[in-house]
Amino acid sequence: MNNLRRLDLNLLVTLDVLLAEHNVTRAAQRLHLSQPSVSVHLARLREILGDPLLLPGPRGMRPTARAEALREPLREALAALESAVAPASPFDPATASQTWRVAASDYGESTVLLPALNGLRAAAPGVRLAVLELMPPRIAKQAEQGEIDLAFHVGDEASPGLRHRTLFTERYVLAGRAGHPRLKRRPTLAQFCALDHVIVSPDGGGFRGVTDDALARAGLTRRVVLSVPHFLFMMSVLATTDLVAMLPARLVHGVGALQVVEPPLAVPGYEMAMLWHERSHRDPAHRWLREYIAGAV
């Protein structure tokens, strides 16, 4: 470590060229330096490394044993350093082979990933996509540590330490099974409150949501009789029972097993956001993935 503190990168570059040329004049020409400057570099290297490194010979200079031992490790180290600081190469999805890891709820899977999947597979056939369960309290840490590349979550719950991009604005509709006798037309507010409702509770076991907050402001309550953790199960419940639910409109669009009507009260919607860490913001592959998903939804 003491020797490293005394070295500067220019000295190592000079040594690499000297070990290739065995001649101060030719090394100076390759380095675009004067011959005296290269000689000064060589003297400094000899002092730091405690070895003559290059000795006069019949045809130029002859490397010492220490210099010969340094040749390959030095070349590899400089090549690795040059590669590390080189400008990032453009991303080519057609030849890419990396694995992306994204975190999403079942809602995010259905409304963000599913619409993007076929096109993503066609554009980047060699990549792999791992979908992880969304754990909102851990998103920021997972992104910081590189455990996930992207997360899809409600915009107003996004960590302020993450980059984010709004993908779309969602609204709520009232849904029940196709042919539900109470959903042939838009129910009145009183009829809405009398229906048996099911709710998705991501934290588990909750019986209150944004619809209940909106009702409370009007001095009303509804009958929530079932709480489930996932939208997929909720939609199966709706299709096979007389329960109803307030659902995100994108989730039920075109689902023939369900009847959808406008609710009798205004319930605030939300923004769906794509989240990522600053560490990957400028990466060409990551930028391509973000732009592709944003375009797909």
Secondary structure, DSSP 4 states (H G I P E B T S, - for coil): -HHHHH--HHHHHHHHHHHHHS-HHHHHHHHT--HHHHHHHHHHHHHHHTS--EEEETTEEEE-HHHHHHHHHHHHHHHHHHHHHSPPPPP-TTT---EEEEEE-HHHIIIIIHHHHHHHHHH-TT-EEEEEE--GGGHHHHHHTTS-SEEEEEGGGS-TTSEEEEEEEE-EEEEEETT-GGGSSPPPHHHHHHSEEEEE-TTSS----HHHHHHHHTT---EEEEEES-HHHHHHHHHHSS-BEEEEHHHHTT-TTEEEE--SS----EEEEEEE-GGGTT-HHHHHHHHHHHHH-
